[in-house]
Amino acid sequence: MTVALFDLKRQYQSLENEITGAIREVLAGGEYILGRRVQMLEEQVAAYCGARYGVGVASGTDALFLSLAACGVGRGDEVITTPFTFFATAGAISRTGAIPVFADIDPRTFNIDPEKIEARITGRTRAVVPVHIFGQMADMDAILEIAGKYGLAVIEDACQAIGSENKGRKAGSLGLAGCFSFFPAKNLGCCGDGGMIVTSNEKLAARIRSLRAHGSSKKFFHETIGCNSRLDEIQAAVLLVKLKYLEKWLNRRAALAGLYSSLLKGAVVTPFVAPGNRHTYHLYVIRTPRREAVKRHLEKNGVSCGLYYPLPLHLQPAYQWLGYRKGDFPEAEKASEELLAIPLYPELTRAEVERIALLVRQGVQS
């Protein structure tokens, strides 16, 4: 039996008629960019997240960049974030001309540790970008309290966390803006690249809409220099189909995650869910000092797995100029050596989960 880490074919097969029908309607209608389907998706995703406005963009990376740019973050500013995330989080900060400043993570949730943020604040700090890693929200109450004390904008990197909750509040709704990715492997993924920003700040939403269209709010009149970052109608049509199933899929992910955790208890460290949180398990990540042995055993037996993330951002070659060294963020570094993602998606069967769990146990003991 071969099991992929992500199996996009299974999901497509279950929705083939709906998705192909939606795409045909777009092609027949001749409206391809920022049309009525994008507007519908913006409204529905914003409502789902508990925000007033949604702005569709070309990717989750652009969602981060445009949110920061719309807040006025620019050259010479500093933005605090986690070193344990996908490169796009820090890359978006750098694209504004600002400098990413890292703070270490909580060893249980792998999210930025609020207790480490305040010491990193300087007179040049303009914003904080917490990442809701793997589908679990960061400690937003603590982060917002610190940000409020220093007058900092909070931009949520919720690219892995659509539908995640903290005390009943959806990811993306607590900061000034929330950023989502619709990359195909995400819990809500399109058939290409796509992203969205949600916010309840009307002026910020208007600035982002202008920036995504070359700094223009009126055709051929440009108030500022923006970029071309537009969500297309085909991707919006696909996402409108899938959005109807999102809650069902998230509940299935949670059920499978619970099964994994019961089967793996005592063999590895399974995902910790902070009190008040709804974890949506974009990735099911286990922790073990025997990671390489487990990885080899899984792959030998046809099960794909992934390293998230093998090298923290402060040690990436692209950020050598920041002057960080190994040992600066010990929790992020230790996590990078011990975490392993194993397959988890709604279409996974109980039998597959049971077999994968058995292989993990065998790998730990090998």
Helices and strands as residue ranges (DSSP letters): H 8-29, H 36-49, E 53-57, H 60-70, E 78-81, H 88-95, E 99-102, G 114-116, G 118-120, E 125-129, G 133-135, H 140-150, E 153-157, E 165-166, E 169-170, E 177-181, E 195-199, H 202-211, E 216-218, E 221-222, H 233-243, H 246-264, E 277-278, E 284-287, H 291-300, G 313-315, G 317-322, H 330-338, E 339-342, H 350-365
